[in-house]
Amino acid sequence: MPSKKEPLIDKALLDILACPVCKSDVKLIDLRGKRKSAKEKNWDGKLVCTNKKCGIVYPIEDGIPIMLPPELR
C-alpha cells in the first residue's frame, strides 16, 4: 500500500484509466487519512466516473483499483 506521501495511483496509469461501463474519464479521490463511511472502511481511495449520467464509483483497495462494474463485484 502506498504511503500518504506517495501518489495513490501513478499519474501515467490514471491518465489511461477509463470507466469500463461508459468509457468516460475517471477522477481520483484519495481517502488515506480521512474519515470514511462504513461502506468505504477498507478503501484507500476511489475512482469516480466523470460522466454525470454514469457516476459509478470504483474502490481502491491496498493501492489496487477495482475496475469492475458494480454487478460483477
CHARMM internal coordinates of N, CA and C (Angstrom, degrees):
IC EDIT
DIST 1 N 1 CA 1.4408
DIST 1 CA 1 C 1.5175
ANGL 1 N 1 CA 1 C 108.48
DIST 1 C 2 N 1.3336
ANGL 1 CA 1 C 2 N 117.74
DIHE 1 N 1 CA 1 C 2 N 133.14
DIST 2 N 2 CA 1.4640
ANGL 1 C 2 N 2 CA 120.63
DIHE 1 CA 1 C 2 N 2 CA -179.95
DIST 2 CA 2 C 1.5272
ANGL 2 N 2 CA 2 C 110.66
DIHE 1 C 2 N 2 CA 2 C -66.43
DIST 2 C 3 N 1.3428
ANGL 2 CA 2 C 3 N 116.06
DIHE 2 N 2 CA 2 C 3 N 145.89
DIST 3 N 3 CA 1.4575
ANGL 2 C 3 N 3 CA 119.91
DIHE 2 CA 2 C 3 N 3 CA 175.48
DIST 3 CA 3 C 1.5207
ANGL 3 N 3 CA 3 C 108.84
DIHE 2 C 3 N 3 CA 3 C -73.94
DIST 3 C 4 N 1.3327
ANGL 3 CA 3 C 4 N 116.18
DIHE 3 N 3 CA 3 C 4 N 168.71
DIST 4 N 4 CA 1.4660
ANGL 3 C 4 N 4 CA 120.35
DIHE 3 CA 3 C 4 N 4 CA -179.06
DIST 4 CA 4 C 1.5222
ANGL 4 N 4 CA 4 C 111.83
DIHE 3 C 4 N 4 CA 4 C -63.04
DIST 4 C 5 N 1.3320
ANGL 4 CA 4 C 5 N 117.35
DIHE 4 N 4 CA 4 C 5 N -23.78
DIST 5 N 5 CA 1.4634
ANGL 4 C 5 N 5 CA 120.64
DIHE 4 CA 4 C 5 N 5 CA -179.34
DIST 5 CA 5 C 1.5255
ANGL 5 N 5 CA 5 C 112.04
DIHE 4 C 5 N 5 CA 5 C -78.94
DIST 5 C 6 N 1.3190
ANGL 5 CA 5 C 6 N 116.66
DIHE 5 N 5 CA 5 C 6 N -29.63
DIST 6 N 6 CA 1.4656
ANGL 5 C 6 N 6 CA 121.06
DIHE 5 CA 5 C 6 N 6 CA 179.44
DIST 6 CA 6 C 1.5245
ANGL 6 N 6 CA 6 C 109.75
DIHE 5 C 6 N 6 CA 6 C -81.81
DIST 6 C 7 N 1.3370
ANGL 6 CA 6 C 7 N 116.86
DIHE 6 N 6 CA 6 C 7 N 151.00
DIST 7 N 7 CA 1.4713
ANGL 6 C 7 N 7 CA 118.26
DIHE 6 CA 6 C 7 N 7 CA 173.34
DIST 7 CA 7 C 1.5293
ANGL 7 N 7 CA 7 C 109.48
DIHE 6 C 7 N 7 CA 7 C -63.12
DIST 7 C 8 N 1.3072
ANGL 7 CA 7 C 8 N 116.38
DIHE 7 N 7 CA 7 C 8 N 143.78
DIST 8 N 8 CA 1.4597
ANGL 7 C 8 N 8 CA 120.97
DIHE 7 CA 7 C 8 N 8 CA -179.99
DIST 8 CA 8 C 1.5216
ANGL 8 N 8 CA 8 C 110.54
DIHE 7 C 8 N 8 CA 8 C -64.83
DIST 8 C 9 N 1.3297
ANGL 8 CA 8 C 9 N 116.29
DIHE 8 N 8 CA 8 C 9 N -40.51
DIST 9 N 9 CA 1.4664
ANGL 8 C 9 N 9 CA 122.88
DIHE 8 CA 8 C 9 N 9 CA 177.47
DIST 9 CA 9 C 1.5209
ANGL 9 N 9 CA 9 C 107.61
DIHE 8 C 9 N 9 CA 9 C -133.45
DIST 9 C 10 N 1.3056
ANGL 9 CA 9 C 10 N 116.15
DIHE 9 N 9 CA 9 C 10 N 137.85
DIST 10 N 10 CA 1.4606
ANGL 9 C 10 N 10 CA 121.45
DIHE 9 CA 9 C 10 N 10 CA 177.87
DIST 10 CA 10 C 1.5320
ANGL 10 N 10 CA 10 C 109.61
DIHE 9 C 10 N 10 CA 10 C -57.53
DIST 10 C 11 N 1.3229
ANGL 10 CA 10 C 11 N 117.12
DIHE 10 N 10 CA 10 C 11 N 135.84
DIST 11 N 11 CA 1.4693
ANGL 10 C 11 N 11 CA 122.12
DIHE 10 CA 10 C 11 N 11 CA -177.95
DIST 11 CA 11 C 1.5274
ANGL 11 N 11 CA 11 C 111.80
DIHE 10 C 11 N 11 CA 11 C -56.89
DIST 11 C 12 N 1.3243
ANGL 11 CA 11 C 12 N 117.39
DIHE 11 N 11 CA 11 C 12 N -39.58
DIST 12 N 12 CA 1.4729
ANGL 11 C 12 N 12 CA 120.59
DIHE 11 CA 11 C 12 N 12 CA 179.73
DIST 12 CA 12 C 1.5322
ANGL 12 N 12 CA 12 C 110.64
DIHE 11 C 12 N 12 CA 12 C -62.23
DIST 12 C 13 N 1.3209
ANGL 12 CA 12 C 13 N 117.13
DIHE 12 N 12 CA 12 C 13 N -39.09
DIST 13 N 13 CA 1.4660
ANGL 12 C 13 N 13 CA 120.57
DIHE 12 CA 12 C 13 N 13 CA 178.03
DIST 13 CA 13 C 1.5231
ANGL 13 N 13 CA 13 C 110.25
DIHE 12 C 13 N 13 CA 13 C -69.36
DIST 13 C 14 N 1.3171
ANGL 13 CA 13 C 14 N 116.95
DIHE 13 N 13 CA 13 C 14 N -43.51
DIST 14 N 14 CA 1.4587
ANGL 13 C 14 N 14 CA 120.89
DIHE 13 CA 13 C 14 N 14 CA 179.57
DIST 14 CA 14 C 1.5256
ANGL 14 N 14 CA 14 C 111.37
DIHE 13 C 14 N 14 CA 14 C -60.09
DIST 14 C 15 N 1.3238
ANGL 14 CA 14 C 15 N 116.61
DIHE 14 N 14 CA 14 C 15 N -35.77
DIST 15 N 15 CA 1.4682
ANGL 14 C 15 N 15 CA 121.09
DIHE 14 CA 14 C 15 N 15 CA 179.56
DIST 15 CA 15 C 1.5246
ANGL 15 N 15 CA 15 C 113.24
DIHE 14 C 15 N 15 CA 15 C -65.12
DIST 15 C 16 N 1.3389
ANGL 15 CA 15 C 16 N 117.52
DIHE 15 N 15 CA 15 C 16 N -26.97
DIST 16 N 16 CA 1.4670
ANGL 15 C 16 N 16 CA 119.19
DIHE 15 CA 15 C 16 N 16 CA -177.85
DIST 16 CA 16 C 1.5290
ANGL 16 N 16 CA 16 C 113.49
DIHE 15 C 16 N 16 CA 16 C -101.55
DIST 16 C 17 N 1.3396
ANGL 16 CA 16 C 17 N 117.69
DIHE 16 N 16 CA 16 C 17 N -12.00
DIST 17 N 17 CA 1.4592
ANGL 16 C 17 N 17 CA 119.55
DIHE 16 CA 16 C 17 N 17 CA 179.44
DIST 17 CA 17 C 1.5256
ANGL 17 N 17 CA 17 C 110.46
DIHE 16 C 17 N 17 CA 17 C -71.09
DIST 17 C 18 N 1.3095
ANGL 17 CA 17 C 18 N 115.50
DIHE 17 N 17 CA 17 C 18 N 143.23
DIST 18 N 18 CA 1.4672
ANGL 17 C 18 N 18 CA 122.10
DIHE 17 CA 17 C 18 N 18 CA 177.31
DIST 18 CA 18 C 1.5240
ANGL 18 N 18 CA 18 C 108.63
DIHE 17 C 18 N 18 CA 18 C -141.86
DIST 18 C 19 N 1.2986
ANGL 18 CA 18 C 19 N 115.90
DIHE 18 N 18 CA 18 C 19 N 156.74
DIST 19 N 19 CA 1.4592
ANGL 18 C 19 N 19 CA 121.22
DIHE 18 CA 18 C 19 N 19 CA 176.26
DIST 19 CA 19 C 1.5348
ANGL 19 N 19 CA 19 C 108.31
DIHE 18 C 19 N 19 CA 19 C -62.28
DIST 19 C 20 N 1.3290
ANGL 19 CA 19 C 20 N 118.06
DIHE 19 N 19 CA 19 C 20 N 124.51
DIST 20 N 20 CA 1.4671
ANGL 19 C 20 N 20 CA 119.41
DIHE 19 CA 19 C 20 N 20 CA -179.16
DIST 20 CA 20 C 1.5302
ANGL 20 N 20 CA 20 C 113.39
DIHE 19 C 20 N 20 CA 20 C -69.92
DIST 20 C 21 N 1.3187
ANGL 20 CA 20 C 21 N 117.64
DIHE 20 N 20 CA 20 C 21 N -15.05
DIST 21 N 21 CA 1.4613
ANGL 20 C 21 N 21 CA 121.11
DIHE 20 CA 20 C 21 N 21 CA -178.94
DIST 21 CA 21 C 1.5255
ANGL 21 N 21 CA 21 C 111.35
DIHE 20 C 21 N 21 CA 21 C -85.12
DIST 21 C 22 N 1.3570
ANGL 21 CA 21 C 22 N 116.59
DIHE 21 N 21 CA 21 C 22 N -51.92
DIST 22 N 22 CA 1.4670
ANGL 21 C 22 N 22 CA 119.03
DIHE 21 CA 21 C 22 N 22 CA -174.49
DIST 22 CA 22 C 1.5324
ANGL 22 N 22 CA 22 C 113.63
DIHE 21 C 22 N 22 CA 22 C -114.50
DIST 22 C 23 N 1.3191
ANGL 22 CA 22 C 23 N 117.25
DIHE 22 N 22 CA 22 C 23 N -4.65
DIST 23 N 23 CA 1.4790
ANGL 22 C 23 N 23 CA 124.31
DIHE 22 CA 22 C 23 N 23 CA 177.49
DIST 23 CA 23 C 1.5354
ANGL 23 N 23 CA 23 C 113.92
DIHE 22 C 23 N 23 CA 23 C 71.81
DIST 23 C 24 N 1.3368
ANGL 23 CA 23 C 24 N 118.12
DIHE 23 N 23 CA 23 C 24 N 14.03
DIST 24 N 24 CA 1.4641
ANGL 23 C 24 N 24 CA 121.47
DIHE 23 CA 23 C 24 N 24 CA 176.67
DIST 24 CA 24 C 1.5323
ANGL 24 N 24 CA 24 C 109.83
DIHE 23 C 24 N 24 CA 24 C -79.86
DIST 24 C 25 N 1.3253
ANGL 24 CA 24 C 25 N 115.91
DIHE 24 N 24 CA 24 C 25 N 166.32
DIST 25 N 25 CA 1.4631
ANGL 24 C 25 N 25 CA 121.29
DIHE 24 CA 24 C 25 N 25 CA 175.68
DIST 25 CA 25 C 1.5271
ANGL 25 N 25 CA 25 C 109.81
DIHE 24 C 25 N 25 CA 25 C -65.11
DIST 25 C 26 N 1.3287
ANGL 25 CA 25 C 26 N 115.47
DIHE 25 N 25 CA 25 C 26 N 160.40
DIST 26 N 26 CA 1.4559
ANGL 25 C 26 N 26 CA 121.61
DIHE 25 CA 25 C 26 N 26 CA 174.08
DIST 26 CA 26 C 1.5228
ANGL 26 N 26 CA 26 C 108.54
DIHE 25 C 26 N 26 CA 26 C -121.59
DIST 26 C 27 N 1.3432
ANGL 26 CA 26 C 27 N 115.67
DIHE 26 N 26 CA 26 C 27 N 150.75
DIST 27 N 27 CA 1.4577
ANGL 26 C 27 N 27 CA 119.39
DIHE 26 CA 26 C 27 N 27 CA 175.65
DIST 27 CA 27 C 1.5210
ANGL 27 N 27 CA 27 C 108.41
DIHE 26 C 27 N 27 CA 27 C -114.37
DIST 27 C 28 N 1.3177
ANGL 27 CA 27 C 28 N 115.21
DIHE 27 N 27 CA 27 C 28 N 148.63
DIST 28 N 28 CA 1.4544
ANGL 27 C 28 N 28 CA 122.40
DIHE 27 CA 27 C 28 N 28 CA -177.14
DIST 28 CA 28 C 1.5158
ANGL 28 N 28 CA 28 C 110.43
DIHE 27 C 28 N 28 CA 28 C -92.25
DIST 28 C 29 N 1.3267
ANGL 28 CA 28 C 29 N 115.83
DIHE 28 N 28 CA 28 C 29 N 134.86
DIST 29 N 29 CA 1.4618
ANGL 28 C 29 N 29 CA 122.33
DIHE 28 CA 28 C 29 N 29 CA 171.35
DIST 29 CA 29 C 1.5196
ANGL 29 N 29 CA 29 C 106.42
DIHE 28 C 29 N 29 CA 29 C -123.56
DIST 29 C 30 N 1.3314
ANGL 29 CA 29 C 30 N 115.73
DIHE 29 N 29 CA 29 C 30 N 112.55
DIST 30 N 30 CA 1.4631
ANGL 29 C 30 N 30 CA 122.90
DIHE 29 CA 29 C 30 N 30 CA -178.26
DIST 30 CA 30 C 1.5253
ANGL 30 N 30 CA 30 C 108.53
DIHE 29 C 30 N 30 CA 30 C -85.82
DIST 30 C 31 N 1.3274
ANGL 30 CA 30 C 31 N 117.04
DIHE 30 N 30 CA 30 C 31 N 120.21
DIST 31 N 31 CA 1.4566
ANGL 30 C 31 N 31 CA 121.77
DIHE 30 CA 30 C 31 N 31 CA -178.03
DIST 31 CA 31 C 1.5259
ANGL 31 N 31 CA 31 C 113.02
DIHE 30 C 31 N 31 CA 31 C -105.87
DIST 31 C 32 N 1.3272
ANGL 31 CA 31 C 32 N 117.73
DIHE 31 N 31 CA 31 C 32 N 3.97
DIST 32 N 32 CA 1.4605
ANGL 31 C 32 N 32 CA 119.63
DIHE 31 CA 31 C 32 N 32 CA -179.17
DIST 32 CA 32 C 1.5218
ANGL 32 N 32 CA 32 C 109.67
DIHE 31 C 32 N 32 CA 32 C -62.57
DIST 32 C 33 N 1.3267
ANGL 32 CA 32 C 33 N 115.63
DIHE 32 N 32 CA 32 C 33 N 127.57
DIST 33 N 33 CA 1.4482
ANGL 32 C 33 N 33 CA 121.39
DIHE 32 CA 32 C 33 N 33 CA 178.09
DIST 33 CA 33 C 1.5154
ANGL 33 N 33 CA 33 C 114.59
DIHE 32 C 33 N 33 CA 33 C 79.71
DIST 33 C 34 N 1.3254
ANGL 33 CA 33 C 34 N 117.56
DIHE 33 N 33 CA 33 C 34 N 4.93
DIST 34 N 34 CA 1.4685
ANGL 33 C 34 N 34 CA 121.23
DIHE 33 CA 33 C 34 N 34 CA 179.59
DIST 34 CA 34 C 1.5175
ANGL 34 N 34 CA 34 C 109.47
DIHE 33 C 34 N 34 CA 34 C -108.79
DIST 34 C 35 N 1.3040
ANGL 34 CA 34 C 35 N 115.53
DIHE 34 N 34 CA 34 C 35 N 154.30
DIST 35 N 35 CA 1.4598
ANGL 34 C 35 N 35 CA 120.85
DIHE 34 CA 34 C 35 N 35 CA 176.46
DIST 35 CA 35 C 1.5228
ANGL 35 N 35 CA 35 C 108.76
DIHE 34 C 35 N 35 CA 35 C -65.26
DIST 35 C 36 N 1.3150
ANGL 35 CA 35 C 36 N 116.09
DIHE 35 N 35 CA 35 C 36 N 134.10
DIST 36 N 36 CA 1.4588
ANGL 35 C 36 N 36 CA 120.40
DIHE 35 CA 35 C 36 N 36 CA -175.95
DIST 36 CA 36 C 1.5183
ANGL 36 N 36 CA 36 C 110.69
DIHE 35 C 36 N 36 CA 36 C -120.30
DIST 36 C 37 N 1.3153
ANGL 36 CA 36 C 37 N 115.30
DIHE 36 N 36 CA 36 C 37 N 152.45
DIST 37 N 37 CA 1.4567
ANGL 36 C 37 N 37 CA 119.38
DIHE 36 CA 36 C 37 N 37 CA 174.85
DIST 37 CA 37 C 1.5251
ANGL 37 N 37 CA 37 C 108.59
DIHE 36 C 37 N 37 CA 37 C -74.79
DIST 37 C 38 N 1.3180
ANGL 37 CA 37 C 38 N 116.37
DIHE 37 N 37 CA 37 C 38 N 166.11
DIST 38 N 38 CA 1.4688
ANGL 37 C 38 N 38 CA 120.97
DIHE 37 CA 37 C 38 N 38 CA -179.64
DIST 38 CA 38 C 1.5236
ANGL 38 N 38 CA 38 C 110.70
DIHE 37 C 38 N 38 CA 38 C -58.45
DIST 38 C 39 N 1.3305
ANGL 38 CA 38 C 39 N 116.60
DIHE 38 N 38 CA 38 C 39 N -34.52
DIST 39 N 39 CA 1.4582
ANGL 38 C 39 N 39 CA 121.11
DIHE 38 CA 38 C 39 N 39 CA -178.97
DIST 39 CA 39 C 1.5349
ANGL 39 N 39 CA 39 C 111.34
DIHE 38 C 39 N 39 CA 39 C -67.17
DIST 39 C 40 N 1.3318
ANGL 39 CA 39 C 40 N 117.01
DIHE 39 N 39 CA 39 C 40 N -31.13
DIST 40 N 40 CA 1.4529
ANGL 39 C 40 N 40 CA 122.33
DIHE 39 CA 39 C 40 N 40 CA -176.33
DIST 40 CA 40 C 1.5283
ANGL 40 N 40 CA 40 C 113.34
DIHE 39 C 40 N 40 CA 40 C -101.73
DIST 40 C 41 N 1.3250
ANGL 40 CA 40 C 41 N 117.57
DIHE 40 N 40 CA 40 C 41 N 14.05
DIST 41 N 41 CA 1.4584
ANGL 40 C 41 N 41 CA 120.41
DIHE 40 CA 40 C 41 N 41 CA -170.13
DIST 41 CA 41 C 1.5271
ANGL 41 N 41 CA 41 C 114.56
DIHE 40 C 41 N 41 CA 41 C -55.72
DIST 41 C 42 N 1.3125
ANGL 41 CA 41 C 42 N 119.32
DIHE 41 N 41 CA 41 C 42 N -30.58
DIST 42 N 42 CA 1.4623
ANGL 41 C 42 N 42 CA 121.36
DIHE 41 CA 41 C 42 N 42 CA -179.43
DIST 42 CA 42 C 1.5284
ANGL 42 N 42 CA 42 C 113.02
DIHE 41 C 42 N 42 CA 42 C -101.69
DIST 42 C 43 N 1.3122
ANGL 42 CA 42 C 43 N 116.97
DIHE 42 N 42 CA 42 C 43 N 5.73
DIST 43 N 43 CA 1.4534
ANGL 42 C 43 N 43 CA 120.35
DIHE 42 CA 42 C 43 N 43 CA -175.83
DIST 43 CA 43 C 1.5217
ANGL 43 N 43 CA 43 C 111.42
DIHE 42 C 43 N 43 CA 43 C -86.42
DIST 43 C 44 N 1.3462
ANGL 43 CA 43 C 44 N 115.76
DIHE 43 N 43 CA 43 C 44 N 135.33
DIST 44 N 44 CA 1.4665
ANGL 43 C 44 N 44 CA 120.97
DIHE 43 CA 43 C 44 N 44 CA 171.46
DIST 44 CA 44 C 1.5234
ANGL 44 N 44 CA 44 C 109.12
DIHE 43 C 44 N 44 CA 44 C -80.96
DIST 44 C 45 N 1.3163
ANGL 44 CA 44 C 45 N 115.41
DIHE 44 N 44 CA 44 C 45 N -26.59
DIST 45 N 45 CA 1.4580
ANGL 44 C 45 N 45 CA 122.12
DIHE 44 CA 44 C 45 N 45 CA -178.03
DIST 45 CA 45 C 1.5059
ANGL 45 N 45 CA 45 C 108.48
DIHE 44 C 45 N 45 CA 45 C -177.01
DIST 45 C 46 N 1.3238
ANGL 45 CA 45 C 46 N 114.48
DIHE 45 N 45 CA 45 C 46 N -169.43
DIST 46 N 46 CA 1.4555
ANGL 45 C 46 N 46 CA 118.51
DIHE 45 CA 45 C 46 N 46 CA 178.01
DIST 46 CA 46 C 1.5190
ANGL 46 N 46 CA 46 C 109.12
DIHE 45 C 46 N 46 CA 46 C -152.42
DIST 46 C 47 N 1.3128
ANGL 46 CA 46 C 47 N 114.71
DIHE 46 N 46 CA 46 C 47 N 154.80
DIST 47 N 47 CA 1.4483
ANGL 46 C 47 N 47 CA 122.46
DIHE 46 CA 46 C 47 N 47 CA 172.64
DIST 47 CA 47 C 1.5183
ANGL 47 N 47 CA 47 C 106.33
DIHE 46 C 47 N 47 CA 47 C -108.82
DIST 47 C 48 N 1.3174
ANGL 47 CA 47 C 48 N 116.74
DIHE 47 N 47 CA 47 C 48 N 131.88
DIST 48 N 48 CA 1.4552
ANGL 47 C 48 N 48 CA 121.62
DIHE 47 CA 47 C 48 N 48 CA -177.57
DIST 48 CA 48 C 1.5242
ANGL 48 N 48 CA 48 C 108.70
DIHE 47 C 48 N 48 CA 48 C -119.55
DIST 48 C 49 N 1.3256
ANGL 48 CA 48 C 49 N 116.47
DIHE 48 N 48 CA 48 C 49 N 129.32
DIST 49 N 49 CA 1.4649
ANGL 48 C 49 N 49 CA 121.63
DIHE 48 CA 48 C 49 N 49 CA 177.39
DIST 49 CA 49 C 1.5236
ANGL 49 N 49 CA 49 C 108.81
DIHE 48 C 49 N 49 CA 49 C -61.99
DIST 49 C 50 N 1.3269
ANGL 49 CA 49 C 50 N 117.14
DIHE 49 N 49 CA 49 C 50 N 134.42
DIST 50 N 50 CA 1.4652
ANGL 49 C 50 N 50 CA 121.79
DIHE 49 CA 49 C 50 N 50 CA -178.35
DIST 50 CA 50 C 1.5240
ANGL 50 N 50 CA 50 C 113.20
DIHE 49 C 50 N 50 CA 50 C -81.96
DIST 50 C 51 N 1.3215
ANGL 50 CA 50 C 51 N 117.59
DIHE 50 N 50 CA 50 C 51 N -9.56
DIST 51 N 51 CA 1.4658
ANGL 50 C 51 N 51 CA 121.60
DIHE 50 CA 50 C 51 N 51 CA 177.08
DIST 51 CA 51 C 1.5342
ANGL 51 N 51 CA 51 C 108.28
DIHE 50 C 51 N 51 CA 51 C -77.56
DIST 51 C 52 N 1.3256
ANGL 51 CA 51 C 52 N 117.53
DIHE 51 N 51 CA 51 C 52 N 115.14
DIST 52 N 52 CA 1.4665
ANGL 51 C 52 N 52 CA 121.45
DIHE 51 CA 51 C 52 N 52 CA -175.88
DIST 52 CA 52 C 1.5263
ANGL 52 N 52 CA 52 C 112.65
DIHE 51 C 52 N 52 CA 52 C -61.34
DIST 52 C 53 N 1.3253
ANGL 52 CA 52 C 53 N 118.20
DIHE 52 N 52 CA 52 C 53 N -27.60
DIST 53 N 53 CA 1.4554
ANGL 52 C 53 N 53 CA 120.56
DIHE 52 CA 52 C 53 N 53 CA 178.82
DIST 53 CA 53 C 1.5300
ANGL 53 N 53 CA 53 C 111.41
DIHE 52 C 53 N 53 CA 53 C -75.30
DIST 53 C 54 N 1.3121
ANGL 53 CA 53 C 54 N 117.16
DIHE 53 N 53 CA 53 C 54 N -25.23
DIST 54 N 54 CA 1.4629
ANGL 53 C 54 N 54 CA 122.28
DIHE 53 CA 53 C 54 N 54 CA -179.44
DIST 54 CA 54 C 1.5354
ANGL 54 N 54 CA 54 C 109.03
DIHE 53 C 54 N 54 CA 54 C -96.80
DIST 54 C 55 N 1.3335
ANGL 54 CA 54 C 55 N 117.47
DIHE 54 N 54 CA 54 C 55 N -72.22
DIST 55 N 55 CA 1.4582
ANGL 54 C 55 N 55 CA 122.87
DIHE 54 CA 54 C 55 N 55 CA 174.83
DIST 55 CA 55 C 1.5162
ANGL 55 N 55 CA 55 C 116.69
DIHE 54 C 55 N 55 CA 55 C 62.57
DIST 55 C 56 N 1.3215
ANGL 55 CA 55 C 56 N 117.81
DIHE 55 N 55 CA 55 C 56 N 21.23
DIST 56 N 56 CA 1.4602
ANGL 55 C 56 N 56 CA 120.39
DIHE 55 CA 55 C 56 N 56 CA -178.44
DIST 56 CA 56 C 1.5277
ANGL 56 N 56 CA 56 C 109.72
DIHE 55 C 56 N 56 CA 56 C -65.45
DIST 56 C 57 N 1.3289
ANGL 56 CA 56 C 57 N 115.53
DIHE 56 N 56 CA 56 C 57 N 142.90
DIST 57 N 57 CA 1.4587
ANGL 56 C 57 N 57 CA 122.38
DIHE 56 CA 56 C 57 N 57 CA 178.71
DIST 57 CA 57 C 1.5243
ANGL 57 N 57 CA 57 C 108.56
DIHE 56 C 57 N 57 CA 57 C -105.26
DIST 57 C 58 N 1.3379
ANGL 57 CA 57 C 58 N 115.79
DIHE 57 N 57 CA 57 C 58 N 130.64
DIST 58 N 58 CA 1.4594
ANGL 57 C 58 N 58 CA 122.63
DIHE 57 CA 57 C 58 N 58 CA 178.89
DIST 58 CA 58 C 1.5283
ANGL 58 N 58 CA 58 C 108.20
DIHE 57 C 58 N 58 CA 58 C -114.91
DIST 58 C 59 N 1.3325
ANGL 58 CA 58 C 59 N 118.15
DIHE 58 N 58 CA 58 C 59 N 121.30
DIST 59 N 59 CA 1.4600
ANGL 58 C 59 N 59 CA 120.21
DIHE 58 CA 58 C 59 N 59 CA -177.73
DIST 59 CA 59 C 1.5226
ANGL 59 N 59 CA 59 C 112.38
DIHE 58 C 59 N 59 CA 59 C -73.08
DIST 59 C 60 N 1.3251
ANGL 59 CA 59 C 60 N 114.88
DIHE 59 N 59 CA 59 C 60 N 155.02
DIST 60 N 60 CA 1.4650
ANGL 59 C 60 N 60 CA 122.07
DIHE 59 CA 59 C 60 N 60 CA 171.36
DIST 60 CA 60 C 1.5224
ANGL 60 N 60 CA 60 C 105.54
DIHE 59 C 60 N 60 CA 60 C -116.47
DIST 60 C 61 N 1.3158
ANGL 60 CA 60 C 61 N 116.74
DIHE 60 N 60 CA 60 C 61 N 115.47
DIST 61 N 61 CA 1.4582
ANGL 60 C 61 N 61 CA 122.72
DIHE 60 CA 60 C 61 N 61 CA -178.29
DIST 61 CA 61 C 1.5187
ANGL 61 N 61 CA 61 C 109.37
DIHE 60 C 61 N 61 CA 61 C -118.21
DIST 61 C 62 N 1.3199
ANGL 61 CA 61 C 62 N 116.71
DIHE 61 N 61 CA 61 C 62 N 125.52
DIST 62 N 62 CA 1.4590
ANGL 61 C 62 N 62 CA 123.01
DIHE 61 CA 61 C 62 N 62 CA -178.03
DIST 62 CA 62 C 1.5286
ANGL 62 N 62 CA 62 C 111.13
DIHE 61 C 62 N 62 CA 62 C 53.02
DIST 62 C 63 N 1.3275
ANGL 62 CA 62 C 63 N 116.28
DIHE 62 N 62 CA 62 C 63 N 37.49
DIST 63 N 63 CA 1.4629
ANGL 62 C 63 N 63 CA 121.42
DIHE 62 CA 62 C 63 N 63 CA 177.55
DIST 63 CA 63 C 1.5192
ANGL 63 N 63 CA 63 C 114.89
DIHE 62 C 63 N 63 CA 63 C 80.36
DIST 63 C 64 N 1.3368
ANGL 63 CA 63 C 64 N 117.33
DIHE 63 N 63 CA 63 C 64 N 5.50
DIST 64 N 64 CA 1.4709
ANGL 63 C 64 N 64 CA 121.21
DIHE 63 CA 63 C 64 N 64 CA -177.20
DIST 64 CA 64 C 1.5287
ANGL 64 N 64 CA 64 C 109.75
DIHE 63 C 64 N 64 CA 64 C -113.35
DIST 64 C 65 N 1.3460
ANGL 64 CA 64 C 65 N 118.05
DIHE 64 N 64 CA 64 C 65 N 119.53
DIST 65 N 65 CA 1.4615
ANGL 64 C 65 N 65 CA 119.37
DIHE 64 CA 64 C 65 N 65 CA 176.88
DIST 65 CA 65 C 1.5284
ANGL 65 N 65 CA 65 C 110.92
DIHE 64 C 65 N 65 CA 65 C -71.56
DIST 65 C 66 N 1.3260
ANGL 65 CA 65 C 66 N 116.47
DIHE 65 N 65 CA 65 C 66 N 131.73
DIST 66 N 66 CA 1.4638
ANGL 65 C 66 N 66 CA 122.53
DIHE 65 CA 65 C 66 N 66 CA 178.69
DIST 66 CA 66 C 1.5281
ANGL 66 N 66 CA 66 C 106.35
DIHE 65 C 66 N 66 CA 66 C -98.16
DIST 66 C 67 N 1.3237
ANGL 66 CA 66 C 67 N 115.93
DIHE 66 N 66 CA 66 C 67 N 92.35
DIST 67 N 67 CA 1.4654
ANGL 66 C 67 N 67 CA 122.33
DIHE 66 CA 66 C 67 N 67 CA -172.63
DIST 67 CA 67 C 1.5265
ANGL 67 N 67 CA 67 C 112.23
DIHE 66 C 67 N 67 CA 67 C -94.27
DIST 67 C 68 N 1.3066
ANGL 67 CA 67 C 68 N 116.04
DIHE 67 N 67 CA 67 C 68 N 46.64
DIST 68 N 68 CA 1.4608
ANGL 67 C 68 N 68 CA 121.33
DIHE 67 CA 67 C 68 N 68 CA 176.57
DIST 68 CA 68 C 1.5255
ANGL 68 N 68 CA 68 C 109.19
DIHE 67 C 68 N 68 CA 68 C -102.18
DIST 68 C 69 N 1.3288
ANGL 68 CA 68 C 69 N 117.70
DIHE 68 N 68 CA 68 C 69 N 140.66
DIST 69 N 69 CA 1.4565
ANGL 68 C 69 N 69 CA 119.47
DIHE 68 CA 68 C 69 N 69 CA 173.87
DIST 69 CA 69 C 1.5289
ANGL 69 N 69 CA 69 C 109.71
DIHE 68 C 69 N 69 CA 69 C -58.77
DIST 69 C 70 N 1.3239
ANGL 69 CA 69 C 70 N 118.18
DIHE 69 N 69 CA 69 C 70 N 150.02
DIST 70 N 70 CA 1.4712
ANGL 69 C 70 N 70 CA 120.88
DIHE 69 CA 69 C 70 N 70 CA -176.15
DIST 70 CA 70 C 1.5252
ANGL 70 N 70 CA 70 C 114.34
DIHE 69 C 70 N 70 CA 70 C -51.54
DIST 70 C 71 N 1.3186
ANGL 70 CA 70 C 71 N 118.05
DIHE 70 N 70 CA 70 C 71 N -38.05
DIST 71 N 71 CA 1.4648
ANGL 70 C 71 N 71 CA 119.79
DIHE 70 CA 70 C 71 N 71 CA -178.21
DIST 71 CA 71 C 1.5288
ANGL 71 N 71 CA 71 C 113.80
DIHE 70 C 71 N 71 CA 71 C -68.64
DIST 71 C 72 N 1.3214
ANGL 71 CA 71 C 72 N 117.94
DIHE 71 N 71 CA 71 C 72 N -13.57
DIST 72 N 72 CA 1.4738
ANGL 71 C 72 N 72 CA 122.05
DIHE 71 CA 71 C 72 N 72 CA 179.24
DIST 72 CA 72 C 1.5174
ANGL 72 N 72 CA 72 C 113.98
DIHE 71 C 72 N 72 CA 72 C -103.69
DIST 72 C 73 N 1.3233
ANGL 72 CA 72 C 73 N 117.96
DIHE 72 N 72 CA 72 C 73 N -0.33
DIST 73 N 73 CA 1.4820
ANGL 72 C 73 N 73 CA 120.93
DIHE 72 CA 72 C 73 N 73 CA 179.94
DIST 73 CA 73 C 1.4933
ANGL 73 N 73 CA 73 C 110.89
DIHE 72 C 73 N 73 CA 73 C -84.78
END
COOR INIT
IC SEED 1 N 1 CA 1 C
IC BUILD
